[in-house]
Amino acid sequence: MQTPSDQADQMDLDLGPIELQEHLRDDPLRYHPDLDGDTLREECGVFGIFGHPEAAAITALGLHALQHRGQEAAGIVTFDGGRFHSERRLGLVGDAFSRREVIERLPGNAAVGHVRYSTTGGTILRNVQPLFAELSAGGFAVGHNGNLTNGLTLRRELVKGGAMMQSTTDTEVILHLVAQSKRTRFIDRFIEALRTIEGAYALVALTNKKLVGARDPLGIRPLVLGDLDGHPILTSETCALDMIGAKYVRDVEPGEIIVFDERGAHSHKPFPPKPARPCIFEYIYFARPDSIVGGRSVYDVRKAFGAQLARESHPEVDVVVPVPDSGVPAAVGYSQYSGVPFELGIIRNHYVGRTFIQPTQSVRELGVRMKHSANRAAIEGKRIILIDDSLVRGTTSKKIVRMMRDAGAREVHFRLASPPILYPDYYGIDLPDRGGLLAATHSLEEMRDIIGADSLAFLSIDGMYRAMGYEGRDPANPRFADHCFTGAYPTHLTDQSETEAPPRQLSLLAEAS
């Protein structure tokens, strides 16, 4: 975390002061919800609106709906017809944008917003998006969900060419590529920049005349188009449209760039068409259950995962217990298909917050009980089956199994509503390298023993595809970005093949935070 130490850090470029909230400065663990790293870290969420007189307030509401996608920081940039205004804060949307005086500092009828979980670059104020730069044609703000797989390579080239990087996030590369383009029209400069980058991205950008949305050619990251009383909206998930009473129009197509200005909407498709490969983890974990992703109800898909899991592996048990909250829909599906009663055998404390500092090992080991506690009345003396969405390191799963046994469960079986995670992700999911993934380094029996369950099973890859409505996974034409399970990465991984050390500027900036 960064405490601004000079005027440059205190200012958001030339747009006004950004004050780091005092109560965050001494709280280095606020943005690390699981010290063991035993969870899928959220990506980011983007939101944009054009032509609405209350653009900032609506954007703040939209970001509230996207809070699950990133809890480290939030930001909004608006344009009032003459000047850009920016508010960027570490912390939750409600902490930063619930006060009227903050919204009043964001005048204008066009806005872009962003909630962040850092996948590249640390949790420091200068990395909070939307990022802003003054270009030759005027101001340009951009928010990015995803990760560039050639971001470090491009950064190195840009720095060698004289670029001065102000952040440690790969999103800044996009700003520099647009700035350095020699094209006349902004959209041509933007397209030229996107032709240079690789990886996954859903972008919302704001200029002094346009709101722009862009989605990577494979559609790895989601982006949808909505309408609020005739005003266009771009956002990561449909739940943000529901929050503000907007209508869903359509998904932004893979590889599409959509532009809104005073003349209306303009769609550009500069990339050769490819079979779409949306991220399967949107359905497994990231998207909110009430969202529609790619035409599918996320809640229904997760229930289908659970039902398929029951078809594939069903021990004799008395109750189905979800690991809240992400395991709940799959557990409902498992219970409905198997006929075994669904019980809330684990109660989640939603009011723990993210500020608890665990100072000693003994207290740290109790941390899981702050977030989850056993409902003894539902599980004592019973054979239970725990349903969770996925398994990363296994440390939290081990604690929950022990908690169930301590509460009197006679048998504890564990099922995961996704296949084993065997490979890291480079598209915006903060997963460990292979050495930190339990399934990549241990057999099924070894994992069962580590977790302490009576049995352990995962949803099969073909079963996952069947739950999505397909006969199974077609290796020649996989429908989703499922590389964490299969190792079949859908794009080049340029940065991973580079042997040169990371640029010195990156490490120095990170160390100074």
N, C-alpha and C positions, 0 to 999 in steps of 0.2 A: 504494500500500500504506500502511496506517495503523500507526503505532506508538502504542499507547495513551499518552495524555499526562495523563490525569487518572483519578480513581477511577471515574467513570462509564464511561469507555472500558475500564477494567480489569475491570469487572464485567458479567456477563450479567444485566442487570436486578437482581433480588434473589436470583439463583439461585447465586451463587458466582463466584469469579474465573476469568477466562479469560486465560491467559498467552500472549502472542505469542512463538512459538519464536524464540530468539535468532538462529539461523542463517538465518532468513527476513528479518530486519529489513534487512540490508544487501544484499539480493538482489532488486532491483527487476524483474529480467527473469524471475524464476522462473515466473511465470504467463503468460508470453507465448511460447508454443512456436514461433511463426513470426513473426519480426520484420517480415517483409514483408506479413503479413496475408493470405497467399495460401493460405488454407484455409478450409473451413467450420468455424466454431467450434461446439463441442458446446453442447448446451443445458444441461439440468440433469436430475437423476434424483431420484426420491422413493421412499420406502419407509416402510411402517407395519405394525405388528403389534399384536394385541390379545389379552391374556389369557395370555401365555406367560411362565413364570418367568424365562427368560433372554432377555427382549425386547431388551436393549441389545446383547448379543453377536450375536444373530441379525440385528439391524438393521445392525451393523457388517459382517457377512458379506455381507448384501444390497447394501450400499453398495459393497463391493469389486467385486461383479459389475457395478455401474452406473458404475464409475470412468470408463469411456470417455465418459460423458455430461457430465463436468465434473471438471477436475483442479485448480481453483483453491482450493476450500475444501470442507469437509465438516462436518456437524453432526448431533447426535442429542439429542433431548429425550425423557425418560422420565417416567412418573408412578408413584409407589409406593403410591398409595392415600391419601396425605396431603400429598405435596409433589412438585413438579416438579423435575427435575434436567436440567441442560443442559451439553453440551460442544460447543463450536464452535471450529474451528481452520482456519487457512489451510494449504493443502497437501493432500497425498494422504491417502486413507483409511488406508492402511497406516502412514503416519507418525503419524497422530493417534489411531487406535483399535486398535492392535495390542497395547498393553500391558494387562496384567490390571488394574493399579491404575486405569486410565482407565475400563474397563468397570465396575469396582466402584464408581466414583463415579456410576454411572447405574443405581441400583436401580429395580425396578418391573416390572410385567408388561405394560405397554403402552408403546410407543415409536414415534416418527416420526423419520426421518432424511432427509438431503438431501446431494447432491453438486452443486457449483455451477460453472458457467461464467457470468460476468456478462454479461447482455444489457442490463439496465438497472442502473445503479449500479456503482461501481467495486469493485475488489478490496480491500475494507477489512473489518475484523473485524465492524463493526456491520451489514454487509450479509449476513453468513453466516447461512444458514438451518439449521434451522427458526427463524423469528422467534417470539417469545413476548410475550404481554401478559397482564396481570391484568385481567379484566373483572369486571363486577358479579356474574356467575354463577360466577366462578372463573377459573382459568388457561386459556389458549388458545394452543396452538403450531401453526404452519402452515408447510408446505413447498410450494413452487410450482415447477412446470416449465411454462414458457411465457412469454408476454409480454402485457400488457394494452395494447390500442390506445387506450384512454382513460385510462390510468393517470396521466399528467401532468395532464390536465384535472381528474380527480377529486382528485388531490393538491392542486391549486391551490384547489379549492373547500373541501376539508377544512381547509387551512391558514387560509384566510380565515375559516372558522367557528371557529377557535381550536385546531385540532389541532396537536400538537407532534410533528413527524416526527423519528424517531431514526435513520433509515437513508436511503439514496438509491435503494432498490429499490422497484419498483411493488407488490411483495407486501405491503408495509406498509399500502397502501391498503385491502386486504381486512380487516386487523385493525381499522382505524378504522371501516370500514363496519359490521362486526359489532358493535363496541362502541357505536356511535351508534344502532343499531336500537332501537326501543321495544317490539319484540315480547317476549313473555314466554318462550317456549321457545327454547332455543338453536338448534334446527334451523330454526325460522322466521326467526331473526335471520340465520343463515347463508344461507338461501335469499334473503332480502331483499338481502343484500350481493351475492350472485352475480347477481341481476337487474340490478344497477347497473353491473356491469363488462362490458367488451367485450374480445374478442380470444381468445387461446388460453390454456387452463390445464388442468393436471392437478394437483389439490391433495390432500395428505394433511394432516389436522388431528387434534389430540389435545386433549381436554378432560379434566376430572377424572372423567368417566363414559363417554366415547365416543371411538372412533376413527372418523374421517369421511373419506371419499374423494369427490371431485367431478371431473367432466370437462366441458369446455366443450360447448355444445350442438351444435357441428359435429364434435366428436371430433378436433380438430386435433392435440392432444397425446395420447399414449397413456397408458392406465392399466389395469392388469389386476388381477384378484382371484385369490388363491391360498389354499391351505389347508395348514397344517403341524400335523399331529396334532390336528385339530379347532380350531386357532386361525387366525383370518382374517388374511390378508396383503394389503396393497395396495402395488403397485409399478409402476414405469414399464415394465419389460420382463420377459418370461418367463425370461430368463437369470438373473435374481436369484432366481427360484423354484428353478431347477435348482441354483444354488449351495448352497442350504440344504436341498435334498431335499424341497421342498414341491410339492404338486400344483397344476397350473393348473386353475382352476375356470371362469373366463370373463373376457372383457373387460368392464370397466365401460362401460356404454353411453353414447354421446354425450348430454350433458345430464342424466345420472343423478347423484344424490347418494346414496351408500350409507353407512349408519350401523351401527356395531357397538357394542353395549353388553351388559350382563349378561343382557338378555332375548333376545339374538340379533341377527340382521341385519334392517335396515329399508331399503327402497329408496324413494327419492322422485324423481319426474320432473316438476319444476315448470315446465319449458319446453315450448312447442309443438314437436312433432317436426319435424325438418328432415332433408333428405338429408345423410348424413354426408360430411365432407370431411377425412379424415385427411391428415396431412402426408406428401407423397410422399418427402421427404428422409429419413424414417425408413427407407425401403427403400433409398434411394440411398447413404446415408452414416451416419446417426446410430445406428441400432440395431445391436447386436452381431449378427454373422452367424448365431449359434446361437439367436437369439430368434425367436419366432413373433409377428408383428404383424398384427392384423386377420385371423387365421386363416391367414396365409401365412408360410412359411419365408423369412426374410430372405435366407439363403444361396441358396435356389432362385430367388428373385426376381432377385438380382444376377446369377446365372448366366444367367437368361433375358434380362436386359438385354444381357449380353455376346453371347449368341447372336443377338439381334435386331440388334445393332450389326454383327455379321458379315454378316447378311443384307443390310443397307443399304449397307455400305461396306467392301469388302475388297480392298486392294491386294495385289499379289504380294509376299509376304514369306516369310522362312525360319523365323522364330520369333516367338511371342507372348510379350511381357514385361510383367508387371504392375508398376504403380507401387505398392509396398507401403505400408500393408497394405490400404488400402481398395479398391484396384483388383484384388485377387487373385480374388475370386469371379467378377467380370465377365470377367476374362482367362481363367479356366477355361472359362466358357461360350463365349467367343469361340473358344478353341482347339478345344473339342469340336465345335462346329458347323462350323468352317472346315476342320478337319483339320490345321491348322498346329501344330507342336509347341509346347508350353508350356515356357518356361524361366525360371528365376529369374535374370534378367539384372541385377537390382538387388537388393543385399542391404541390409536395413535393420538398423541398429544399435539394438537395443532398450535399450541401457544408457547412452545419451547423457545421460538425465536432462533436467531442465528448469532447471538452475541455471547453465548456461554463459553467462557474460557476454562478449559480443563487443565488445571495446573499440575496434577500428579497422575502417575500411572493408575493408581487405585481409583481415583475419581474418573479418569478417562474410560476405564473399563465399565463404569456404570453409565456412561453416556447413552448407550442404546436404550436403557430403561427410561431415560428422559423423553425419548421420542416414541418408544413403543412399550406398552405394558401388557402383561398377560391378563386375559379375562378368565380367571380360574373356573368360574361357574360353567363356562361353555366347553372346557377341555379336560377338566380333571377326571381321571380314570378312563379316558376315551382314546381310541386310535384316531389320530388326526393326520390330515394331509395338508401341508402348507403349499400355497400357490403363489409364486412370485413371477415377475415379468422377465427377469434375466439374472445372470450371475456374473460378477466381474472378478473380484478377489476372493470372495467367500467369507470375509471376516464378519460382516453383519449377519449373514445367514447362519454362521456358527453360533453367534450370540443369541439369535432368535430361537434356534433349535434348543439351546440350553435353557432359555427362558421357558419354553413350552414344557420341558421335562421338569424343571423346578416347580412349575405350576400343576404338576400331577398328570401330564399326558402319559398314557400307557405306551403308545408308539407314536413316533414322529416321522412321517414320510415327507419328502420334499420334491416338488415338481416345478419346473421352469417352463413358462409359456413361450419360449423361444429356444432356438438351437444353442449349443455351446459357443461362446465367443472365443474364437481361436486366433484372431488377427486384430491388430490395432486399426484405428480409423484415422484418415487424414482429411476428412471433409467437414469437420466441425463438431465431432463427438470427442470429448476429452477422455479417451481410454488409455490405459497403460500400454507400454510395449508388451510384446509377447511374454516376456519373463514375468510380468505382473498379472497376467491373465491365468486364473486358476485352471481353466479347461485346457489351456495351451500347454501346461506344464505337468498335468496330472491325469491319470486314467480316471474313468468314472468311479471305480471302486475306491481309489485314493481320495477323490473329492468327497465321496460319501463319508469316508472315515474322518476326513478333516472337519467336515460340517457337523458330523455326529448324528446324522439321520439314520433311520432304519432302512430306508431305500432312497434312491435319487434317480431322477430321469429328466430328460429334456425333450421338448418338442422336436421332432425330426425336421430336417430342411424341407423334404417333400411334403410333410404334414403342414408346415407353415404355408406353403404354396397352395395346398388343397384348401386350407381355411380361407385363403384369399380368392378361391374360385377357380383354381387351375388344377390340372391333373397331377402336377408335380413340378419340380424345377427342371427347366430345359437348359442344360449347360450351354447350348449353342445360342440361346436367346433368353437369358434370365430377365425377368420382368422388373426386378428391383435391384437396387444397390445393396447387395447382401454379402459384401466382401468380408465383414467381420466374422462371418460363419464359414465362408468358402475360400477366402483369399483371392477372389476374382475381382480385382479393383477395376472400376469402370473407366478410369482416366489414367494418363501418364502420372507418375509420381516423381517428377523432375527433382524436387528438393531431396528426396530420399536417395537418389543416385549420385548426388553431388558429393565429392570427397573433400572439397575445400571447406575450411573451418567457417563457422558462421561469422558474419561481418562484425568487426570490433564494435561498431556503433551500437549494435543491438545489445550486446552483452553489457556494455558500459551503461546504457540507458536503463536496462533492467536492474543492474546492481545499485543504481542511484535511487531507486524507488523506495 
